[in-house]
């Protein structure tokens, strides 16, 4: 791996997408095991929470790149993260305010 904006952008796009799928699977597993009751929360809670947790997963490579002083890769992660946050606010903002 090298210090490039493209690497940061690709990781910034990929990690939240995979994290979102994993968190949705965890919610489904908890529901199947009976830890979460069906209909106990608002319908958008599971998707809203999984999305924001997936977005925050970008902090892991961001901190790794920071320790290695890979400033270009860090900049690359910021762009898709910002886009995901704006999309999250646009899509889920109506449920919050």
VMD Tcl script that draws the C-alpha trace (Angstrom):
set ca {
  {0.00 0.00 0.00}
  {1.20 3.48 -0.69}
  {0.46 7.05 0.28}
  {-1.98 8.25 -2.37}
  {-5.29 10.03 -2.48}
  {-6.75 7.25 -4.65}
  {-6.03 4.62 -1.98}
  {-7.72 6.82 0.62}
  {-10.77 7.39 -1.59}
  {-11.14 3.69 -2.36}
  {-10.87 2.71 1.30}
  {-13.16 5.57 2.29}
  {-15.82 4.26 -0.08}
  {-15.37 0.55 0.62}
  {-15.07 0.38 4.42}
  {-18.38 2.10 5.32}
  {-20.24 0.06 2.70}
  {-18.95 -3.24 4.12}
  {-19.40 -2.00 7.70}
  {-23.03 -1.13 6.99}
  {-23.70 -4.66 5.74}
  {-21.95 -6.19 8.76}
  {-23.89 -4.06 11.25}
  {-27.19 -4.92 9.56}
  {-26.25 -8.60 9.83}
  {-25.47 -8.16 13.51}
  {-28.87 -6.52 14.10}
  {-30.55 -9.41 12.26}
  {-28.62 -11.93 14.33}
  {-29.62 -10.22 17.57}
  {-33.24 -10.24 16.42}
  {-33.06 -13.96 15.57}
  {-31.57 -14.73 19.00}
  {-34.28 -12.73 20.72}
  {-32.06 -9.95 22.08}
  {-34.02 -7.37 20.04}
  {-37.77 -7.58 19.72}
  {-39.28 -6.98 16.30}
  {-40.93 -3.55 16.23}
  {-39.36 -2.43 19.52}
  {-37.64 0.52 17.84}
  {-38.59 2.88 15.04}
  {-38.37 1.36 11.56}
  {-35.45 3.53 10.49}
  {-33.40 3.02 13.68}
  {-31.60 -0.09 12.45}
  {-30.66 1.45 9.10}
  {-29.79 4.86 10.55}
  {-27.57 3.36 13.26}
  {-25.87 0.87 10.93}
  {-25.12 3.65 8.45}
  {-23.57 6.01 10.99}
  {-21.52 3.19 12.53}
  {-20.31 2.19 9.07}
  {-19.26 5.76 8.37}
  {-17.35 5.99 11.65}
  {-15.34 2.91 10.67}
  {-13.35 5.27 8.43}
  {-11.65 6.48 11.60}
  {-9.63 3.24 11.78}
  {-7.68 3.64 8.52}
  {-7.58 7.40 9.07}
  {-5.72 6.89 12.36}
  {-3.42 4.26 10.81}
  {-2.53 6.67 8.00}
  {-2.02 9.44 10.54}
  {0.50 7.34 12.48}
  {2.36 6.58 9.26}
  {2.20 10.27 8.23}
  {0.43 9.40 4.98}
  {-1.21 12.76 4.51}
  {-2.42 12.12 0.96}
  {-4.21 8.91 1.95}
  {-5.78 10.74 4.89}
  {-7.06 13.43 2.53}
  {-8.49 10.72 0.30}
  {-10.51 9.24 3.16}
  {-11.99 12.62 4.05}
  {-13.75 13.10 0.68}
  {-15.98 9.99 0.68}
  {-16.54 10.29 4.43}
  {-17.86 13.80 3.99}
  {-20.07 12.65 1.10}
  {-21.46 9.78 3.21}
  {-22.18 12.14 6.11}
  {-24.01 14.59 3.85}
  {-26.02 11.73 2.32}
  {-26.83 10.42 5.82}
  {-28.07 13.84 6.95}
  {-30.17 14.29 3.81}
  {-31.68 10.81 4.00}
  {-32.18 10.44 7.77}
  {-32.43 14.09 8.82}
  {-36.20 14.08 8.55}
  {-36.34 11.34 11.21}
  {-34.18 13.32 13.63}
  {-35.56 16.85 13.51}
}
mol new
graphics top color blue
foreach p $ca { graphics top sphere $p radius 0.5 }
foreach p [lrange $ca 0 end-1] q [lrange $ca 1 end] { graphics top cylinder $p $q radius 0.2 }
display resetview
